[in-house]
């Protein structure tokens, strides 16, 4: 079986969030399971592209409305990711240093999808499945069904994975002319809420739809940023498959990015050494429990609550805990965190930006990972943290429900709270401090979480079974 993943991100070539991690790991594990898995993504001007060599495998051109663009498809020739990686280069559109956030994102990702389909049209053979990820690739299932020039691709199974339904890629009908010619009687398949909605179109047109955790699928049937009715109408073809993590990359016993490597048998010693290194860097006391937040500083992640939580918890437990925040995002949240640092000197540090090596060191050195997410389709950070013996403190939502059981419940090993409010988070922090002070119980939980299996092996098999059902 041959699967072509189409994604806007793929770690380590380009990553903004969990989508990049999934697109960089799932194909590798599918290869190990005996399938042929490939990824095609835009050719952003990232360090990865500059540090690797590529072979030109296709040249073409496309109309985007009234504008003509030349495009190249390049294949990374070292197989460094464990699968074939292709990058679509469209000068003037995709040759950007960043992934998202440009005024012409609609045109950029539409051109990317057209280039991918034009390239596939030239293949002498066809993949069995085209696996689309999020709205950036959402028009592909529609064009496979109704695009005139893609008629020979019509029998290829298409699948959509929703990583985050909050972002749907809507644009106005005044840009309909940008889409390659199709049966106009099918225009309604593009529409949702009076706009062209790529995510809605993919839900309607893909052969199967899945979300990145079972609980997130159930949540979307109730609340999906306006898509609830559509998902309920299409629920027979929808399911949830929990993401995994690459346990070769996230391995405390072999991680080249952390200061001191360790396993479950010497976790206390190893984490102590890594915490000391972190605290030396940020001017914190290593004898205190360390809470960290790693991720995008946006409302969906509950990051706007952090300044209040940090300030109030340090008032309630003076001199008894430390915080480190790593991330970037909303400028106002970044500013609030910088301001909070001025009033919590010696117990709080913040690093604004993206730093992969520092994130690994934080997982290795922290005692608790804080995830107060309002929306968390799956969540990978909590699984990374547990691989390093860091106890997750999470809100009860989405994939956090599927991966973290509260230590107060039978067989529990984490801390969960229900509301994305400062009060609920503060209560959870208080419980974490009590757990930390328990000594033996905390050490046992730390050892337990390191032994949990969240690898991609099971998820990769679940996807392969789903692909087989399409035929």
N, C-alpha and C positions, 0 to 999 in steps of 0.2 A: 504494500500500500504506500502511495506517495502523497504527502501532504505539503501544501504550500501555505505557510503562514504569511499573512500580509499585515504589517504593523507599523505604526508611526515611530515606535521605539524598539530597541533591542539591546540589552546590556551585554557587553560593555561598549558597543558602538555608539549608543546614545540612550540616555536614561533620564527621565524626569521623575517617575514614580514606579509603582508596582507593575504597570504594564511592561516596562522595559525589563524588569526581572523575569516576568513570566515568559516573554518572547525570547529571552536569552537562555532559559533553562528547559522549558517544556520540549522544544524540538530535540534538544540533546538527549533527553531521557526517552523520547519516542524512538530516536535512532538506536539507543541501547536496547529497546524492546523489540527491535527488528523491523521497524518501519523506515521509510525514507522521508525525512522531514527537512524542509528548506524554509528559509525566511527571506522575504524581500521587504526592504524598508527604504526610506529616502536617504540620499547621500549628503547628509549635512556635513559641514566643514568642522568636524570634531577632531580631537587629538587621535582617536582611533583610526580615522581615515588617513591621517597624515603618517601614522606609525606603521601601517600595514600596506601590503601591496595587493593590487587588484588587477584582474584580467578583464578586458572588454569583451562581453559576450553578445551584445546586441546594440544596434543603433536604430533610432527611429525618429519620427516627428509626429506632433499632434496639434490639432486645432483646439484652442480654448476660447470659445467664442470667435472673435475676429482676429485673435492673436495666434501666431504659429510659433511653436517651441520645438527645438531639437532636444532629444533626450538620449542618454546612454544608460545601459545596464551593465554594472560591473560585478564581478564575482571575486570575493576575497579568496586568494589562492593558497593560503596556509592552513585552511580548515581549523583555525585556532579556536573556534567556538564548539567544535565537535559536530558541526553540520554545515551545509552550504549556506553561505550568507551572500545575498545579492543586494546591491544598492542602486537605486534609480537616481540618476544625476540629471536634473533639469536646470541648466544655467538660467539665472534670473528668477527662479522660484524656490528651489530646494537647496541651493548652495548657501545656506545660512549657518551661522555659528550655533544658533539655538534651535530647539524643536518647535515650540509654540510661541504665541504672543505677537505675531506679526499682523499688520492690518489686512494683508491679503491671504490669511490662513485658509479661507474658503477656496480660493483659487489654487493655492499651493497643494492642498490635499486632494482636490478634485483632479488636478493634473497628474498627481502621483497615481491615483486609481486608474485613470485612463491609460497612462503609460504602462502600468502593470498588465492591464487587459490587452492592450495592443501587443505587448511582448508575448503574452500567453497565446495570442492568436497565431503567432509564428512558430510555436513549438510543434515539432513533428509528433510528439506524444502529448498526452494530457495528464495532469495530476488527478488523483482520485478525489481529492477534497481541497477546496480553497477555504482556508480557515481565516476569517476576518476578525480583527480585534478593534472594538470600539468604533465610534462614529467616523473616525478619520478614514475608515475603509468601508463604511456602511453602504455606499452606493454600488459597490461591486455586486452583491447579490441581485440588486435591481437590474443592473445592466446585463448581467449574465442571462436573466430571464427575458428582458424586453429590448435590449440594445440591438439594433439591426445588424451592425457589423460583427457582433459577437455570437452569431447564431451557432457556429460550430462548437462553441464552449457550453452550450445550453445544458448538456447532460452531466456536467461536472457538479458534484454535490457542493453546496456552499453552507458554511456554518458561521455563526456569529457568537463571539464571546463578549459579554458586557462586563467590562471592568469597573465602570462607574457610570450609572445612568443619569447622573446630574448634568453631564456634558453630552449634548446631542448634536451639535454642529449645525443648528438651524440657519437657514438663510432665505432671503426673499425670493418670490417668484420672478422678480425682475432679472434674476440670474439664471433662469431656466435655460437660456440660450447657451450657457457654458457646458451643459450636459450633452454628450454625443447623442445623435438622433436615435429615437426610440418610438415605440408605438404610443402615440399621444393619448389613445384611449386608456392607457394605464397610468396617466398622470396622478391619479388618486393614490397610487401606491407610494408616491413621494410625499404626499401631504400629511401633515399633522398639525392641528392648531392654526391652520391658515398659512403655513410656511412649508418650505421644503425641509424635511427633517431626515437627515441621513440615518440616524439611529432607528427611527420609526420605520423607515423604508427597509432597513435590514431585518428588523423584527418581522415585518410582513413577508419579505421575499426569501430569506434564508431558509434552507431545509430544516435546520435545527438551530436553537438558540440556547445558550447556557450562561449562567452567571458564575462568579468565581467562588461561591460558597452556597450551600443549600439554604442557610438562613437568609442570605441576601436575596435569593430568589423569592422567598416567602415575603420578605419586606417589600419588594418591588410590586407585588400584587396589591399591596395596600398603599404604597407611597413611592412614586417613581418620577417625580418632577413632571407630572402630566401624562405619563405613559401607562398609568395603571389600567385603564380600560383596554388599551391595546394588548398589554401583556396578559390580562385575563382572557381576552378573546383568543389569544394564540397560546394559551398555557399548555395545550396538549403537546406542543413541540418544544416546550421549555423545561429546563432542569438546572440543577446546581451541582457543580463539581468543585470541591475544595482545592484551592491552589496548594502547591508544595513549595519547597525551597531546595536550592542546590546545596546538598549537604557536603559537597566537596569544596565549595567556596566558603560556606559558613561552617567551619570546623575549628573549634578552639584549640585542638591538638596539632593543627597544621597550618594555621592562618599566618601568612607572612606579614600581615598588616598590624598585628598586635605585638606588644612589647615582650610579653611572656606567654608561651603556649602552655596549655594544660588540658587535662581530661577530667572525667568525673571523679577519679580517685584522688586527684590533688587539686580539686577545684578551689577550695578555700585558700590554699597557698597561691595558686595562679591568679585568682581574681584579686587577692590582696596586693600582689605585685603590680598588676595592671592598674588598679585603683590608685596606688601610690604614684605611679607615673602620670596618670591623669591629673591628680590633685596637685602635683608639683607644677604641671604645666599651667593650671588655672588658679593656683593660689588657694586651694581648699584643704581642709583638714581630712586626711585619709582615714582617721579613726571613726568618722561618722558615716551613717548609711547614706548612699548616694542614689538619687533619683535622676533619671535622664529622660529627655524627650528628644526624639529624632524624627524629623519629617518636615513636611511643608507647613509653613506658618500661615494657615488659612482657617476660616471658620469651620469647614467640614471636619478638620482634624481637632477642633476644640482648642486651637492654639490661642485664640483670643482670651481664653479663661486663665491662661498660664500666669500672667503677671499678678492677678488677684490671688490665685491659689498659692503661688510662691510666697508672696508677701504675707498672707494670712497664716500660712502654715509655719513660717519662720517666727511669726509673733506668738503663735500658740505653742510652739516647741522651740523656744530660743536656744540656739547653740547645739541643736540635736540632729540636724540633717543638712544635706547639701543638694543643690540642683545644678545640672548642666543642660542647656538647650542647644541643639544643633539643627539649623534649618534656615530656610528663607521663604519669602512669599509676600504676604500683604505688608506694605510699607508701614502702615500704622501699627500693626502688631510688632513688627521689628523695632519700631521706635519705642513702643511701650516696654518691651523687654530690655532695651538699652537703658531706659529710664529706671526700670526696676533694679537693674544691677547697681545703680548708684546708691540705693538705699539698703542693699543686702550684701554689702561687701564682705568677702570671706566665706560666704555660704551659697553664692549663686554666680554662675558664669554662663555667658551666651556666645555662641559662634554663629554669626550670620553668614550663610553660604552653604555650598554643597562640598562635602569632603568625605570621600568614600573611606579613606584610611582612618580618619577620626571616628567615623561611625562604627567601624569594627572595634576600635579601641574602647569606645563607650560601651558597646555591648559586653566587652570582656571585663571592663572595670566596674560597671555599675552593679548595684544591688537590686534596683527596681527600674523597670521601664514604664513610663506613664503614657497611656494612650486614651485621652478623653474624647475620642472621636464622636462627632455627631453622625457621620456616615463612614462606614468602613466595610466595603463590599467583601473583602476577605481579610486584608491585613497580612503583611509579611513580617513586619517589625517584631511582633510578639513571638513569631516562630524563630526568627533570628536570635532574639534575646534568650529564649529558652535553650537554644543550642549552646549558649555561653554561660548558662547557669544564672541568668538574670530573670527575676520573677516579674511577670507582667501584671500591671495594674491597669485594668481596661474597663471601658464602658460596655454594657451588655447590648451589643448591636452587631448585625451582620456576621461576618466571619469570626469576629471575636467570641461570639457565642459558641461557634463550632470548634474553637481551638483552645479556649481557656475555661477551666472549671474552677470555681471559687474554692479556696482551701477550707472553707467552712462546710462544704458539701462532701459527701463520701467520695474518696479518691481525688479530692481537689488539690490544686497545686498553684493557683494564681489568686488574684484579687479582682473581683468584679463589682461595679456599681451601676446604677440604673439611669440616672439623669445626667445630662451634660450641663451640670451646674457646679459652681465653686463649692457649694455646701456638700454635695455628694462626693466630689473629688477629695475634699479635705477629710471627710470621714474615712475614705479609702486609704488616704495617706496615713491617718492615725492607726488604722488596722495594720498597715504595712510596718509601721514603727514597732507595734506590739509584736508582730511576727519576727522582725529582725532581733528584737530583744530576747526572744524565746531561745535563741542559741541552737539547740539540738533540732528542734522542729524546723527552723529555717534552713539548717544545713541539709536535712532530709529532703525538703521540698526542692532545694537547689539541685540536689543529685537526681531527683525524680524528673525535673523538667529537662535535664540534659540527656535523659534516656528516651524521651518521647521521639517517635518517628514521624517527622513531617516532610520526609523526602518526596521527590517528584515521582518515585516509582509507581505508587498506587494511582496517583492522579493521571500519569501518562497512560496507564492501562485503561483507566476509565474513559479517557478521551478516545483511545483506539477502539474500544467497544462501541462508543457512540458513533464513530465514523463507520464502523462495519454495519451498524443498524441502518445507515443511510442508503446502503446498497440493497 
